[in-house]
Amino acid sequence: MMLFQRADMPRHVPFEICTSLVSRFAAHMRYESSKQFCSDYGQDFDGLCRGEDGAIRDLSALLCVDVELLAHGPAMVGGLVSIDGQLFAPRQLERHGLWYCPECALEQVEASPHLGADAAIAVTRDYIVSAIGGCFRHRRPFIYAGRAQWRGAAHDTAMVMVDVVKQARRAVDAVAQAWAPSSIDLFVAGSLNGKVDDIPLLRDLNMHQVLSLCGLFGKWAMDADELRVLGRQQLNEVLSTGLDVLRDEAEGIGRVLQRQFDDREVKGPVAASTMMGSLWDALWAVAGDPAHRPVRDAVVTAATLVLPSRNQATMFNQPIGERALASPARVGAEFGLGKRTVRVFARMASALHEDIGDWINVPIFRAWWEDDDGLILLKDSGQPYGANLKTTNRLVKHGLLTPVTSHSSDERGVAYIRRGQYQRLMQDLLANAVPCPSVPDGAATLFELTSRVVRNDQAGQVYRMILRNEIWTGSLQGQLMYPSILVDVAEVQKKLRSAVPWAVGNGNDEWLLAPEFAKACGIGSDALHALTGPIFTCERRTQPASGLKRKHYRRSDADRFHQQYITLNSLAPLLRMQRRHVVSRLAERGVHPLDMQSEKITIFERDHLMEILSQ
C-alpha cells in the first residue's frame, strides 16, 4: 500500500521483530493499540504475535517490506519458541519487560526527527533473548525500559519506548567502559546468525536445553539465587559461568567439585548427589535422553576422580554396573522411567527373567530401548520437526504413527514412540516436495489446511494423498519439516469431493436415527427437520428391537453434507470471528448463506468459501 511507503512513515530496522514494526506504525498513526491498527487494515495481530507465516506474509504485502526481513521474530512451535532456527523455552525470552540498547535508541530518534520516540525506536531480535546482555555494534549493555501495563497487549512495544529517550541519554553519558560480550553472548548470538560454536557436551542439544544446562551449572558453580529472580546482567553472568564449565567438560566440572569439596571441609566418602543438589536432580530427570548422555558421562568422570567414595560408579548413568540383571527400580533410575512403565517395556522387549520374579535382563532391555534411535515421549516427539501435540495425535489417529505403548500402558497416562519412525514419516511426506522460497498462490501449508480447511476425519486422506504422490506438494524454505509442507488447496478439495460423492448409498451404508444423524452433522433436531427434503432424505424403517417405525438417515448423507456445506457455528472459529459478525463480513465479499426461509439455521456452501478458508 502506497500510504506506508511515504517518506514520513517508520522504516524497518535490521533484525526488528514484526510486532515492533506494527507497533511503531500504530503509534505514528495515533492508534490506541497495535491490535486496533491491525483490525482496521485486515491484519491478524494474534497471528503476528505467534509468528504465523500467513500473518507475516499479509503484513509484508501491506507494508511493502520483504518477508525475510520480518522473519526474525519469535514463532510458536509446539510449546517452544523458534527464533532464526533456534528453539527457546518461553521463560528464556523477555515476554513482558523490555530491554534495549540506549545508543541504538538515540541513533534511531536522531535519524527520524519527524517521528516521535514511540514510532522511531525499534525492538530487535537480541532485545527479547534474555541470554544476550548487550549490543554487539555499540558495545553497550542493554538497559531496562520498563514493564508498563499497556492497553493493547504485551507486544505493543511503542507504548513503553515513548518514555525512554531521557533514560537512554543518561545511560550513554554514564557508561564510560565498553561492554565486553561474555561467552554466552557469543554462543547464543552466533547460533542465531548461523555460526554455531561446537561444544562436544552440547552438540546434540537444542538451544533451550543448552540454556537450561548452563543455568543449572552456573547456579551450582556460583551458588547463585534462583534464576527467575536475577536481573538480565546477573543472569548473563550465571549462564556464562555454566557455559565455561561445560566447555571444559569433565575437567571444568571437576574443578568446581574440588573447590566445593575443599570449602565444605568434608571428611570421608561423600556422594555426588550431596555435592550437586538440584543440578543432580535435574540430570536424573533426563537420564533416559541420549542427547544428555555426554553431560552425564562428564559428571560421572569428574565425580569419580574428585570425590573420595567407593560408590561413584552407581550414579544415574551407571546404576547397574556390569551386572546383567537389575530390578525395575534400578532400570527406571537409569532410563528415567517409573517401575510400572519399566515392567511394561520389559515385557514388550522380552527382557523379563524367566526364573527371578520381575528382574530384568539389562542388555536386552537397553538394546530394545535404543532401537531405531530410541524412544521418546509422544508429546515431545514432534518438536524437532515443528509438529505440535495436536498434529502428532492426528497422525496417530489416522495410523501414520504407531506408539510403542497405548495411552493406558504408562503410569502417567502417556505414550512413547520411536524417534526414527517420526523422522521417516516426515521424510516421506517431503519426498516429492518442490522447494519453494514462498507460498505460491492457491497453496497453503499442511498445518493450515488440516486445522482450518478440511475436517479432522479428512486429514488422514490428505496425508495419504501426499504419501502416494497423488497431489502437488511443496517445501517452504527456511522452515522446520512439518510447517514447510505445502499443498494446493483446490486440488485437495477436488480430490476429497470425488472421494465422497453425492450418492444415494449402497446396501452396506449405515442407517442412523434422527438424533444420531443430527449429532453426526453437527446440527440440532429443529435444523434437521428443516433440512429434510431440501438437502436430506429419510426413510421410515422398522427397528428390530421395538418393532416401531422410525425415521432413519444414511450416514453417507452426513459425510456429503460436511463435504459441501458448513454451519455458522463451525465456520466462525475457522474465520476467527464472533458468530454475529460472520454473515455481514462474508456478505461484503459476496458470500451469502443458503436461503432457509424462516428457519433459524445458517448454512454456507463450502465451494463459495474455498478461497477465504485457504487464506
C-alpha positions as CSV (number, residue, x, y, z in Angstrom):
1,M,0.0,0.0,0.0
2,M,1.5,3.4,-1.1
3,L,0.4,5.0,2.2
4,F,3.0,3.0,4.1
5,Q,5.8,3.8,1.6
6,R,5.7,7.6,2.2
7,A,8.9,9.2,3.5
8,D,7.3,10.3,6.8
9,M,6.5,6.7,7.8
10,P,8.6,4.5,10.0
11,R,11.2,2.3,8.3
12,H,12.1,-1.3,9.1
13,V,15.3,-1.7,11.2
14,P,17.6,-4.7,10.7
15,F,16.6,-7.7,12.8
16,E,13.5,-5.9,14.0
17,I,10.6,-8.2,15.1
18,C,7.4,-7.7,13.2
19,T,5.2,-6.8,16.2
20,S,7.6,-3.9,16.9
21,L,7.2,-2.6,13.4
22,V,3.4,-2.8,13.6
23,S,3.5,-1.0,17.0
24,R,5.6,1.8,15.5
25,F,3.2,2.3,12.6
26,A,0.2,2.3,15.1
27,A,1.9,4.9,17.3
28,H,2.8,7.1,14.3
29,M,-0.8,7.0,13.0
30,R,-2.2,7.7,16.5
31,Y,-3.9,4.4,17.1
32,E,-4.6,3.4,20.7
33,S,-3.0,0.0,20.2
34,S,-1.4,-2.3,17.6
35,K,-4.4,-4.5,17.8
36,Q,-6.7,-1.8,16.6
37,F,-4.4,-0.9,13.8
38,C,-4.3,-4.5,12.6
39,S,-8.1,-4.8,12.8
40,D,-8.6,-1.7,10.6
41,Y,-6.1,-2.9,8.0
42,G,-7.2,-6.6,7.9
43,Q,-4.2,-8.0,9.7
44,D,-4.1,-10.9,12.1
45,F,-2.4,-9.4,15.3
46,D,-2.6,-12.6,17.3
47,G,-1.1,-14.5,14.3
48,L,1.8,-12.0,14.2
49,C,2.4,-12.4,17.9
50,R,2.6,-16.2,17.3
51,G,4.8,-15.7,14.3
52,E,2.4,-17.4,11.9
53,D,3.7,-17.4,8.3
54,G,0.4,-16.3,6.8
55,A,0.1,-13.3,9.1
56,I,3.7,-12.3,8.4
57,R,3.1,-12.5,4.6
58,D,0.0,-10.4,4.9
59,L,1.9,-7.8,6.8
60,S,4.7,-7.9,4.3
61,A,2.2,-7.2,1.5
62,L,0.6,-4.3,3.4
63,L,3.8,-2.5,4.5
64,C,5.8,-3.4,1.3
65,V,8.6,-5.0,3.4
66,D,10.4,-8.2,2.4
67,V,9.1,-11.2,4.2
68,E,12.6,-12.3,5.1
69,L,13.2,-9.1,7.0
70,L,10.1,-9.7,9.1
71,A,11.0,-13.3,9.9
72,H,13.5,-12.7,12.8
73,G,10.8,-12.6,15.4
74,P,9.6,-15.4,17.7
75,A,7.3,-18.1,16.2
76,M,5.5,-20.7,18.3
77,V,6.5,-24.3,17.6
78,G,4.6,-26.6,19.9
79,G,5.4,-25.5,23.4
80,L,8.6,-23.8,22.4
81,V,9.5,-20.6,20.5
82,S,11.6,-20.6,17.3
83,I,13.8,-17.6,16.5
84,D,16.0,-17.9,13.4
85,G,16.1,-21.7,13.6
86,Q,16.9,-21.9,17.3
87,L,14.3,-23.3,19.8
88,F,13.9,-21.4,23.1
89,A,11.6,-22.1,26.1
90,P,9.2,-19.2,26.7
91,R,10.8,-18.5,30.1
92,Q,14.1,-17.8,28.3
93,L,12.6,-14.8,26.4
94,E,11.6,-11.3,27.6
95,R,7.8,-11.7,27.4
96,H,6.8,-8.7,29.5
97,G,9.5,-6.3,30.4
98,L,11.5,-4.6,27.6
99,W,15.3,-4.1,27.3
100,Y,17.1,-2.0,24.7
101,C,20.4,-0.5,23.7
102,P,20.5,3.2,24.6
103,E,22.8,4.2,21.8
104,C,20.7,2.4,19.2
105,A,17.6,4.1,20.5
106,L,19.2,7.6,20.3
107,E,20.5,6.9,16.8
108,Q,17.0,5.9,15.6
109,V,15.4,9.0,17.2
110,E,18.0,11.3,15.6
111,A,17.7,9.6,12.2
112,S,13.9,10.2,12.2
113,P,13.3,13.6,13.7
114,H,9.8,13.7,12.1
115,L,8.8,10.7,14.2
116,G,8.0,10.5,17.9
117,A,10.2,8.3,20.1
118,D,7.5,5.7,20.2
119,A,7.4,5.4,16.4
120,A,11.2,5.7,16.0
121,I,12.7,3.2,18.5
122,A,12.6,-0.4,17.2
123,V,12.7,-3.6,19.3
124,T,15.2,-6.1,17.7
125,R,15.7,-9.8,18.0
126,D,18.5,-9.6,20.5
127,Y,16.5,-7.5,22.9
128,I,14.0,-10.3,23.6
129,V,16.5,-13.1,24.2
130,S,17.3,-13.0,27.9
131,A,20.7,-14.7,27.5
132,I,22.1,-11.8,25.4
133,G,23.3,-9.0,27.6
134,G,24.3,-6.1,25.3
135,C,24.6,-4.6,21.9
136,F,27.4,-6.0,19.7
137,R,27.5,-3.0,17.5
138,H,27.9,-0.3,20.1
139,R,29.4,-2.5,22.9
140,R,26.9,-1.3,25.4
141,P,24.9,-3.3,27.9
142,F,21.1,-3.4,27.5
143,I,19.1,-1.3,29.9
144,Y,15.6,-1.9,31.2
145,A,12.9,0.2,29.6
146,G,10.1,-0.9,31.9
147,R,7.0,-3.0,32.2
148,A,4.1,-0.7,31.6
149,Q,0.5,-2.1,31.7
150,W,-0.1,-1.0,28.1
151,R,-3.6,-1.4,26.7
152,G,-3.3,-3.5,23.6
153,A,-1.1,-6.4,24.6
154,A,2.4,-7.2,25.9
155,H,3.6,-7.0,22.3
156,D,2.7,-3.3,21.9
157,T,6.3,-2.1,22.3
158,A,5.8,1.5,21.3
159,M,3.8,2.2,24.5
160,V,6.9,1.6,26.5
161,M,9.5,3.1,24.2
162,V,7.8,6.5,24.2
163,D,9.4,7.4,27.6
164,V,13.0,6.1,27.2
165,V,14.9,8.9,25.5
166,K,16.0,10.7,28.7
167,Q,16.9,7.4,30.3
168,A,18.9,6.5,27.2
169,R,20.9,9.8,27.2
170,R,21.7,9.3,30.9
171,A,22.9,5.8,30.3
172,V,25.1,6.8,27.4
173,D,26.7,9.6,29.4
174,A,27.2,7.4,32.5
175,V,28.7,4.3,31.0
176,A,32.4,5.0,30.3
177,Q,33.7,1.5,30.0
178,A,32.8,-0.5,26.9
179,W,30.7,-3.6,27.3
180,A,32.6,-6.9,26.5
181,P,30.4,-9.8,25.2
182,S,30.5,-12.8,27.5
183,S,30.8,-16.4,26.4
184,I,27.1,-16.9,26.5
185,D,26.5,-13.7,24.4
186,L,28.9,-15.0,21.7
187,F,27.4,-18.5,21.8
188,V,23.7,-17.5,21.5
189,A,24.2,-14.7,19.0
190,G,26.5,-16.8,16.9
191,S,23.9,-19.6,16.9
192,L,21.1,-17.2,15.8
193,N,23.4,-16.0,13.0
194,G,24.2,-19.5,11.8
195,K,27.7,-19.7,13.4
196,V,27.4,-22.5,15.9
197,D,30.2,-22.9,18.5
198,D,30.8,-26.6,18.6
199,I,31.0,-27.7,22.2
200,P,31.1,-31.5,22.5
201,L,28.9,-31.9,25.5
202,L,26.2,-29.7,24.0
203,R,26.4,-30.9,20.4
204,D,23.1,-32.8,20.2
205,L,21.0,-30.4,22.3
206,N,18.6,-27.6,21.3
207,M,19.1,-24.1,22.4
208,H,16.5,-24.3,25.2
209,Q,18.2,-27.4,26.6
210,V,21.7,-25.7,26.4
211,L,20.4,-22.6,28.3
212,S,18.8,-24.8,30.9
213,L,22.0,-26.7,31.5
214,C,24.1,-23.5,31.5
215,G,21.7,-22.0,34.1
216,L,21.9,-25.2,36.3
217,F,25.7,-25.5,36.1
218,G,26.2,-21.7,36.6
219,K,23.9,-21.6,39.6
220,W,25.7,-24.5,41.1
221,A,29.2,-23.2,40.4
222,M,28.4,-19.7,41.7
223,D,26.0,-20.7,44.4
224,A,23.6,-18.1,42.9
225,D,20.0,-17.3,43.7
226,E,17.1,-18.8,41.7
227,L,17.4,-17.7,38.0
228,R,13.9,-16.2,37.8
229,V,14.8,-13.5,40.4
230,L,18.0,-12.4,38.7
231,G,18.3,-9.3,36.6
232,R,19.4,-9.6,33.0
233,Q,23.1,-8.9,33.6
234,Q,23.3,-11.2,36.6
235,L,21.5,-13.9,34.6
236,N,24.0,-13.4,31.8
237,E,26.9,-13.9,34.2
238,V,25.4,-17.1,35.6
239,L,24.8,-18.6,32.1
240,S,28.3,-17.7,31.0
241,T,29.8,-19.4,34.0
242,G,27.8,-22.5,33.3
243,L,28.8,-22.5,29.7
244,D,32.5,-22.2,30.6
245,V,32.2,-25.1,33.0
246,L,30.6,-27.3,30.2
247,R,33.1,-26.2,27.6
248,D,35.9,-27.6,29.7
249,E,33.9,-30.9,30.1
250,A,34.9,-33.2,32.9
251,E,37.9,-31.1,33.9
252,G,35.8,-28.0,34.4
253,I,33.2,-29.9,36.4
254,G,35.9,-31.5,38.5
255,R,37.4,-28.1,39.3
256,V,34.1,-26.9,40.7
257,L,33.6,-30.1,42.6
258,Q,37.1,-29.9,44.1
259,R,36.6,-26.3,45.2
260,Q,33.2,-27.0,46.9
261,F,34.7,-30.2,48.5
262,D,37.6,-28.1,49.9
263,D,35.3,-25.2,51.0
264,R,33.0,-27.6,52.9
265,E,35.9,-29.4,54.6
266,V,34.1,-32.7,54.1
267,K,35.7,-35.7,55.7
268,G,35.2,-39.2,54.4
269,P,33.2,-40.5,51.5
270,V,30.6,-38.2,50.0
271,A,28.0,-38.8,47.2
272,A,28.0,-36.6,44.1
273,S,24.2,-36.0,44.7
274,T,25.0,-34.4,48.0
275,M,27.6,-32.0,46.4
276,M,25.5,-31.1,43.4
277,G,22.0,-30.8,44.9
278,S,19.3,-29.6,42.5
279,L,21.7,-30.0,39.5
280,W,21.9,-33.7,40.2
281,D,18.1,-33.9,40.4
282,A,17.8,-32.2,37.0
283,L,20.3,-34.5,35.4
284,W,18.5,-37.5,36.9
285,A,15.2,-36.3,35.3
286,V,16.7,-36.6,31.8
287,A,18.6,-39.8,32.5
288,G,16.8,-41.6,29.6
289,D,17.7,-38.9,26.9
290,P,20.7,-39.9,24.8
291,A,21.4,-36.2,23.9
292,H,22.2,-35.5,27.6
293,R,24.4,-38.6,28.0
294,P,27.8,-36.7,27.2
295,V,27.0,-34.3,30.1
296,R,26.1,-37.1,32.5
297,D,29.3,-39.0,31.5
298,A,31.4,-35.9,32.2
299,V,29.8,-35.5,35.6
300,V,30.4,-39.2,36.5
301,T,34.1,-38.9,35.3
302,A,34.6,-35.7,37.4
303,A,32.9,-37.1,40.5
304,T,34.9,-40.4,40.3
305,L,38.2,-38.5,40.1
306,V,37.4,-35.9,42.8
307,L,35.1,-37.3,45.4
308,P,36.6,-39.9,47.8
309,S,33.8,-42.5,47.7
310,R,33.7,-46.1,46.6
311,N,30.1,-45.6,45.3
312,Q,30.5,-43.2,42.5
313,A,30.1,-46.0,39.9
314,T,26.5,-46.4,41.0
315,M,25.4,-42.9,39.8
316,F,22.5,-42.2,37.5
317,N,24.1,-43.2,34.2
318,Q,25.9,-46.2,35.6
319,P,23.5,-47.5,38.3
320,I,23.6,-51.1,37.2
321,G,27.4,-51.6,36.9
322,E,28.4,-54.7,35.0
323,R,25.5,-56.8,36.1
324,A,23.2,-58.4,33.5
325,L,20.1,-58.3,35.8
326,A,18.6,-55.5,37.7
327,S,15.3,-54.6,39.5
328,P,12.7,-52.4,37.8
329,A,13.6,-49.6,40.2
330,R,17.2,-49.6,39.1
331,V,16.4,-49.8,35.4
332,G,13.9,-47.0,35.8
333,A,16.5,-44.8,37.5
334,E,18.8,-45.2,34.5
335,F,16.2,-44.6,31.8
336,G,14.1,-42.1,33.6
337,L,11.0,-44.3,33.9
338,G,8.6,-45.4,36.6
339,K,8.7,-49.0,37.8
340,R,5.3,-49.8,36.1
341,T,6.5,-48.4,32.8
342,V,9.7,-50.4,33.0
343,R,7.7,-53.6,33.6
344,V,5.5,-52.9,30.5
345,F,8.6,-52.2,28.3
346,A,10.4,-55.2,29.7
347,R,7.5,-57.5,28.7
348,M,7.5,-55.9,25.2
349,A,11.2,-56.4,24.9
350,S,11.1,-60.0,26.3
351,A,13.7,-58.8,28.8
352,L,12.0,-60.2,32.0
353,H,14.0,-63.0,33.6
354,E,12.2,-66.3,33.5
355,D,13.0,-67.5,37.0
356,I,13.8,-64.5,39.2
357,G,10.5,-62.7,39.6
358,D,10.3,-59.4,37.7
359,W,14.1,-58.8,37.4
360,I,15.2,-57.5,34.0
361,N,17.9,-58.5,31.6
362,V,19.6,-55.1,31.2
363,P,21.5,-55.7,27.9
364,I,18.3,-56.9,26.2
365,F,16.2,-54.0,27.6
366,R,18.9,-51.5,26.5
367,A,19.1,-52.8,23.0
368,W,15.3,-52.7,22.7
369,W,15.2,-49.2,24.1
370,E,17.9,-47.8,21.8
371,D,16.5,-49.5,18.6
372,D,15.5,-47.1,15.8
373,D,17.2,-44.0,17.5
374,G,15.5,-44.7,20.9
375,L,12.2,-43.9,22.5
376,I,10.7,-40.5,23.2
377,L,7.5,-39.3,24.8
378,L,4.8,-38.9,22.3
379,K,4.1,-35.4,23.4
380,D,7.7,-34.3,22.7
381,S,8.3,-36.4,19.6
382,G,7.1,-33.7,17.1
383,Q,9.1,-30.8,18.4
384,P,12.2,-31.4,16.3
385,Y,10.0,-31.3,13.2
386,G,7.8,-28.4,14.1
387,A,4.7,-30.5,14.8
388,N,2.6,-29.8,18.0
389,L,0.9,-32.4,20.1
390,K,-2.4,-31.9,18.3
391,T,-0.8,-32.7,15.0
392,T,1.0,-35.8,16.5
393,N,-2.2,-37.1,17.9
394,R,-3.9,-36.7,14.5
395,L,-1.1,-38.6,12.8
396,V,-1.5,-41.4,15.4
397,K,-5.3,-41.4,15.0
398,H,-5.0,-41.9,11.2
399,G,-2.5,-44.7,11.6
400,L,0.6,-42.9,10.2
401,L,2.4,-43.2,13.5
402,T,2.3,-46.1,15.9
403,P,3.3,-45.6,19.5
404,V,5.0,-48.5,21.3
405,T,2.6,-48.1,24.2
406,S,-1.1,-47.2,24.4
407,H,-2.3,-44.3,26.5
408,S,-3.2,-46.7,29.3
409,S,0.1,-48.6,29.4
410,D,2.3,-46.0,31.1
411,E,1.8,-45.0,34.7
412,R,1.4,-41.3,33.7
413,G,-1.2,-42.0,31.1
414,V,1.1,-41.0,28.2
415,A,2.6,-42.9,25.3
416,Y,6.1,-43.4,23.8
417,I,7.2,-43.6,20.2
418,R,10.4,-44.3,18.4
419,R,12.3,-41.3,17.0
420,G,13.2,-43.0,13.7
421,Q,9.5,-43.6,12.9
422,Y,8.6,-40.0,13.2
423,Q,11.7,-38.9,11.1
424,R,10.9,-41.4,8.3
425,L,7.3,-40.1,8.1
426,M,8.4,-36.5,7.8
427,Q,10.9,-37.5,5.1
428,D,8.2,-39.5,3.2
429,L,5.8,-36.5,3.3
430,L,8.6,-34.3,1.8
431,A,9.9,-36.9,-0.6
432,N,8.3,-35.4,-3.7
433,A,8.1,-31.8,-2.5
434,V,9.1,-29.0,-4.8
435,P,11.3,-26.3,-3.0
436,C,9.5,-23.0,-2.7
437,P,11.0,-19.7,-1.4
438,S,7.5,-18.5,-0.5
439,V,3.9,-19.9,-0.5
440,P,2.6,-20.0,-4.1
441,D,-0.9,-18.6,-4.9
442,G,-3.6,-21.1,-4.1
443,A,-1.4,-23.1,-1.8
444,A,-1.4,-23.5,1.9
445,T,0.8,-25.2,4.5
446,L,-0.4,-28.6,5.5
447,F,-0.8,-27.3,9.1
448,E,-3.2,-24.6,7.9
449,L,-5.1,-27.0,5.7
450,T,-5.7,-29.6,8.3
451,S,-6.6,-27.1,11.1
452,R,-8.8,-24.7,9.1
453,V,-9.9,-26.1,5.7
454,V,-10.6,-29.8,6.0
455,R,-12.3,-31.8,8.7
456,N,-10.3,-33.9,11.2
457,D,-11.6,-37.1,9.7
458,Q,-10.4,-36.0,6.3
459,A,-6.9,-35.2,7.4
460,G,-5.8,-38.9,7.0
461,Q,-6.9,-38.8,3.4
462,V,-4.8,-35.7,2.8
463,Y,-1.7,-37.3,4.4
464,R,-2.2,-40.5,2.2
465,M,-2.6,-38.4,-1.0
466,I,0.8,-36.8,-0.2
467,L,2.4,-40.2,0.5
468,R,1.0,-41.7,-2.7
469,N,2.1,-38.6,-4.7
470,E,-1.5,-38.0,-5.9
471,I,-1.3,-34.2,-5.3
472,W,1.2,-31.5,-5.7
473,T,3.4,-30.8,-2.7
474,G,5.9,-28.1,-2.0
475,S,8.6,-27.4,0.7
476,L,8.7,-23.9,2.1
477,Q,12.4,-23.0,2.5
478,G,13.7,-21.9,5.9
479,Q,11.1,-23.8,8.0
480,L,11.1,-27.0,10.0
481,M,9.9,-30.1,8.2
482,Y,6.2,-30.2,9.1
483,P,5.4,-26.4,8.8
484,S,7.2,-26.4,5.5
485,I,4.9,-28.8,3.7
486,L,2.7,-27.1,1.1
487,V,-0.3,-28.4,-0.8
488,D,-2.6,-27.0,-3.5
489,V,-6.0,-26.2,-1.7
490,A,-8.2,-26.5,-4.8
491,E,-6.6,-29.8,-5.8
492,V,-7.1,-31.2,-2.3
493,Q,-10.8,-30.1,-2.2
494,K,-11.4,-31.7,-5.6
495,K,-9.8,-35.0,-4.5
496,L,-11.9,-35.0,-1.3
497,R,-15.1,-34.3,-3.2
498,S,-14.5,-37.2,-5.6
499,A,-13.8,-39.5,-2.7
500,V,-17.2,-38.8,-1.1
501,P,-19.7,-38.5,-3.9
502,W,-23.4,-37.4,-3.7
503,A,-24.5,-41.0,-3.8
504,V,-27.8,-42.4,-2.6
505,G,-25.8,-45.0,-0.7
506,N,-25.4,-48.7,-1.0
507,G,-26.7,-51.8,0.7
508,N,-23.8,-51.6,3.2
509,D,-24.5,-48.0,4.2
510,E,-25.2,-47.4,7.9
511,W,-28.6,-46.2,8.9
512,L,-28.9,-43.7,11.8
513,L,-31.8,-42.5,13.9
514,A,-32.6,-38.8,13.6
515,P,-30.8,-37.8,16.9
516,E,-27.7,-39.7,16.0
517,F,-27.7,-38.3,12.4
518,A,-28.2,-34.7,13.7
519,K,-25.2,-35.2,16.0
520,A,-23.1,-36.6,13.1
521,C,-24.0,-33.5,11.1
522,G,-23.3,-31.0,13.9
523,I,-26.8,-29.6,13.9
524,G,-29.8,-29.6,16.1
525,S,-33.1,-31.5,15.7
526,D,-35.0,-28.5,14.5
527,A,-32.4,-27.8,11.9
528,L,-32.5,-31.4,10.7
529,H,-36.3,-31.2,10.4
530,A,-35.9,-28.1,8.3
531,L,-33.2,-29.6,6.0
532,T,-35.1,-32.9,5.5
533,G,-36.3,-32.6,1.9
534,P,-34.2,-29.7,0.7
535,I,-30.9,-31.5,1.5
536,F,-31.5,-34.8,3.3
537,T,-33.7,-37.7,2.6
538,C,-35.0,-40.2,5.1
539,E,-36.8,-43.5,5.2
540,R,-39.2,-44.9,7.8
541,R,-37.6,-48.2,8.8
542,T,-38.6,-50.8,11.4
543,Q,-36.4,-51.1,14.5
544,P,-35.7,-54.7,15.2
545,A,-35.8,-54.3,19.0
546,S,-39.1,-52.4,19.3
547,G,-40.9,-53.2,16.1
548,L,-41.7,-49.5,15.7
549,K,-41.1,-47.5,12.5
550,R,-38.8,-44.5,12.9
551,K,-37.1,-42.0,10.6
552,H,-33.7,-43.2,9.6
553,Y,-30.9,-41.3,7.6
554,R,-27.9,-42.7,5.8
555,R,-24.5,-41.9,7.3
556,S,-23.2,-41.2,3.8
557,D,-25.6,-38.2,3.8
558,A,-23.8,-36.8,6.8
559,D,-20.5,-37.2,5.0
560,R,-21.6,-35.4,1.9
561,F,-23.3,-32.7,4.0
562,H,-19.9,-31.9,5.6
563,Q,-18.2,-32.1,2.2
564,Q,-20.5,-29.4,0.6
565,Y,-21.8,-27.3,3.5
566,I,-20.6,-25.7,6.7
567,T,-22.7,-24.3,9.5
568,L,-22.3,-20.9,11.1
569,N,-21.2,-22.4,14.4
570,S,-18.4,-24.4,12.6
571,L,-17.4,-21.5,10.4
572,A,-17.0,-18.8,13.0
573,P,-13.9,-20.4,14.7
574,L,-12.2,-21.1,11.4
575,L,-12.6,-17.4,10.4
576,R,-11.6,-16.3,14.0
577,M,-14.7,-14.1,14.2
578,Q,-17.6,-13.9,16.6
579,R,-20.8,-15.5,15.2
580,R,-22.7,-12.3,14.9
581,H,-20.1,-10.8,12.6
582,V,-19.7,-13.7,10.2
583,V,-22.7,-13.1,7.9
584,S,-22.1,-9.4,7.4
585,R,-18.3,-9.8,6.8
586,L,-18.9,-12.5,4.3
587,A,-21.6,-10.5,2.6
588,E,-19.0,-7.8,1.9
589,R,-17.1,-10.4,-0.1
590,G,-20.1,-11.6,-2.0
591,V,-20.7,-14.8,0.0
592,H,-24.2,-15.4,1.4
593,P,-25.8,-18.3,3.3
594,L,-28.4,-20.5,1.9
595,D,-32.0,-19.2,1.9
596,M,-33.7,-21.2,4.6
597,Q,-36.8,-19.1,4.7
598,S,-37.8,-18.6,8.3
599,E,-35.8,-21.5,9.7
600,K,-33.3,-20.5,12.4
601,I,-30.2,-22.1,10.8
602,T,-27.4,-20.5,8.8
603,I,-25.5,-22.7,6.3
604,F,-22.9,-21.8,3.7
605,E,-21.7,-23.7,0.7
606,R,-18.0,-24.7,1.0
607,D,-17.3,-24.1,-2.6
608,H,-18.1,-20.4,-2.1
609,L,-15.7,-20.3,0.9
610,M,-12.8,-22.2,-0.6
611,E,-10.7,-19.1,-1.3
612,I,-11.5,-17.4,2.1
613,L,-10.7,-20.6,4.2
614,S,-7.4,-21.1,2.4
615,Q,-6.1,-17.6,3.3
